[in-house]
Amino acid sequence: MFSYWSSSTTTTTASSVSGSGATESSSTSHCEEQIIVQSNEKQSLEQQELPLISNDNFKQLNDEIDNESDYELQYDQDDIRMFMKVRGEGSDHESGIARYKYFGNIDFDIDLVFATLRDDEHRSVWDTRDMGREIIKVFEPQEDDEPHNSVCWSTKMGQYMVSSRDFVSLQACKHHTDQETGETISFEMFTRFVDGFKEPHPDFVRAKIIYLGLKLWRDENDPKKTHYVCITQVDPAGWITSSLVNWAVKYVPLEFEKNVEKGCAHRLENNLSNDEWKKLTF
């Protein structure tokens, strides 16, 4: 059983966006100014009837990470290995969007990498397509070993003739530490789409995160190096064909690494704290 509060951190743009959720249009301009709005609201979980992300989901995520038999190697270059799922759950989604799994490395400390990924206030520094995020609701676990869940509304700026997208998703994190030293061993993050919570916005095409799992772990020989694996299956909706999406995914890992390393460098240059992000309480 979980209870929740809404501690909403809304990131909105100072200028309006263009385009329409009904049809594809030219990309919107990226807002330079962001406004943070906070609200609080209480309501019973029973009214939501929302299955939350649990420890079982994280066990399934790790099983999927270890799963080699259902994936085929797509490429192995620049220290990145990309696989596509060809059989089993997730390999034949009705959208035609394939599930991909890729492994790579980021040349920064794991706590710094995780803080960079979690800190929405500074995300636009490195994620140039980020147009704002809102934590709509936060679920507080009644058991200490269960993960905190939150419902998040996020937006991505379109490119060229592709409209901007928005997502409403349930997300949760796990943090594993060394019992003797207290140092971080790994972080795990899991995200999937949820219905409701926010009406479709006319300036965005509502996309769906079918499956998104990310695991970070510290290099045993180099504490300043972080290994990661990401499993992704995202339906952008709109007119974009599944074949185009599946083709474009191969460019995602290298862009992800470069952007996150840019964000890590920004945190170091500005002496931003990483500790608060390890609490996992959103």
N, C-alpha and C positions, 0 to 999 in steps of 0.2 A: 504494500500500500504506500502510495506517495501523496504528499500534499504539495501545493505549490503557491508561490506568490508571483506577481508580475512586477518585475523590476526592469522596466522597459527603457533601454537606451536607444533612442531613435536617431539615426543619422540621416538627415535630409539635405537636399541640395539648396543652395541659396538662389539658384536660377531654375526655372522650369525646364523639363526635358521635352524633347519633341518626339514625334513618331506615334504609332498606335499599336495597341496590343492585338488588334484584329488583323492587321496586315503588316507585312514587312516594310520598313522605311529606312531612310538614311540614319546613320548613327548619331546619338545625342552628344552634345558637348559635355565634357567632364567638369563637374563643379569643383572650384578651388576652395570655396568656403563651405564649412560644414556646421550644422547647428545641432547641438545635443539637447534632447528633450527627455525628461524622466517622468514616469508615472507609476502609480502603485495600485493594485487591485487584488482582491481576494475572492476565491470561488472554490467550490469543492471539486475534487478530481472526478467524482462520480458523474458530474454533469458533462465532463469532457469525453469520457469513454475512449481515451487515447492509450493504446498500448505503448508503454515507454521502452526505451532502450535499456537493456538489463545486462548483467554479467554474462548471461547466456549468449547475447548478441556479440559480445566481445570475444567469447570463446569461438563462436562461429567465424568471426573476422579472422582470428588467428589460424583457424582451420583452412580458411580460404587462402590466406597468405602461404601456408605450407602446401597447399594443393598444387601439385605439379602435373598430375595425370590429365587434368581437364583443360590445361592451357597449352597453347603452342607459341613458341618463340617467334616474335615478329622482327626484332633486331637487337643487336648487342653492339653498341658503339658509344664512345665518349663516356664510358663508365655508367651507361644507362642500359638496362635490359627491359625490353617491353614484350609483354605476353598478351594474347587474346584468348578468352575462354571459348572453347569450341564444343563443349559438351557439359551436361549437367545444369543445375539451377543457374539462371542468369544468362545462359548461352543462347536462348531462343525467345527473348523478350518480344512482346507484341509490337513494340515500336520499331523493331529492326536494329536498335542501337546495341552494339556489342559491349561486352564487359572487358575492360583492360586492366592489366596489373603491371606496374613498372617499379623497378628498383633503381636507386641512385644514392648519391652522397652530397652532403652540404658541408662546406669547410668552416663550420662554426659550432660552438658548444651547443649541446642539446637543449639546455634551458633557454638559451638565447633564441634558438630556432622556434621553440614552442611559443615563447612570448611574442615573437614576431607574428606568428600565425594567429594568435588569439587577440592581440591588441587591435581592436577595430578603429580606435581613434587615430592610429598612425598607419593604418593599412593602405590608405591612398598614396602614401609615399612610395611604396613599392608595387602595389597592385594597381596599375594605371587604368584598369577597366572597372575598378570598384566605384560604385556610385552611391554607396551608403548601405548600412545594415541596421536592423532593429531587432533587439531581443524582445519578443512579444510576451513570452511567459517563461518562467523558470520553475522547475519542479524540484522540491527538496526531498531527498530520500529519507525514509524512516529508519533504514538500516545503514550503518556506516560504510559497509563494503559495497553498496550499490552506487552507481554513478549518478551525478546530477544530470538532469535533462533540461534542455531549453528549446523553445520554438523560436526560430530565427527567420526574419524576412531579409533577404539579401538581393542586391541588384547588380547587374553587370552591363556596362556600356556596350552597345552594338558597334560593329565595324563595317565600313563600306556601306552596302545596301542591306545589311542585317540589323534588324531592330534590337533595342536593348531588351534584356531578359530580367525577370524577377523570379525568386524562389521562396517558397514557404517550407521550412524543413525542421525536423526534429534532430537535435544533435546532443552528443554526450562524449565525455572524455574519461580516460583512466590514466593514473600516474603511478608508476612502479619505482620504488626506491630501494637502495641497499639498506638492509636493516641495521647494519653496523655503522656505516658512514653517513647514511642519510642522503647520499648522492643519487641523482636520477639515473635509473637504468633505462627506462623507456616511457614514452607517452603513446596512448592509443586514442584515436578519434573516430567516431562513427556518425554518419549523417544519412537521413532518408527523408523523402518528401512526406508531408501531411496535408490533408485537405482541411479547408476551413481556416479559421483564425484571422484571415485577412482577405478582403474582397480583391478580385483582380483589378489591377491599376490600368487605366486606359493608355498610359504611356509605355507599358511593358507587355511583352509576350510572356505568359506564365509558363515557365519551364519546370521540369521535375528531376530531382536527384533520385534516381532509382536506387542507386547504391554508391556510397562513397565511404571508404575506410582508409585511414592513414595511420601508419605506425612509425615512430621515430625511436632509434636506439643508439646509445653511445658506442663509439668505437673503443674496443678494449685496449688498443695500443696507443691511440691518439685521442685524448679526451676533448680535443678541440674539433673533432670531426664527428658528424652525425650521419648515420645511415637511415634511409627511409624506404618504405614501400607504400605505394598508393594503389588502391583498387577503385576504379571509377566507371560509372555507367550513368550518363546524364542524357535525358531527352530534352533537347532545346525547344521542341514544339515548333509551331509556325510552319513555314514552307520548306525549311531546311531538310533535305533528304537524309536518311540514315547513312547512305553511302558517303555523303559529304562529311558527315560527323565522324564516321569511322576512319575516313582518310585524314581528317584534321587532327585526330587524337595523337598521332605519332609525334606531333610537334610540341605537345603539352609538357612533357617532362623537362626538357632543356629550358624552356621558358620559365617553368616553375622554379627550377634551381636558381637561375639567374635573378629572378625577382625576389625570392626569399633571401638570398645572399645580400642583395641590395638593401632589404629591410633590416637585416641583422647589422650591417655596417652603419645604418642610420641610428639604430639603438645604441651602438657603441659610441658613435660620435656625439650623441646627445645625452649620454649617461642615463638612459632610461632603465628603470628597474625591471628585473625579470621575475622576482620572487612572488609578487602578487598573483601572477598568472598560474602558479603551480597549485593554488587553492582549489581550482576547478569548480568554483561555486557560481560562476557567471556573474 
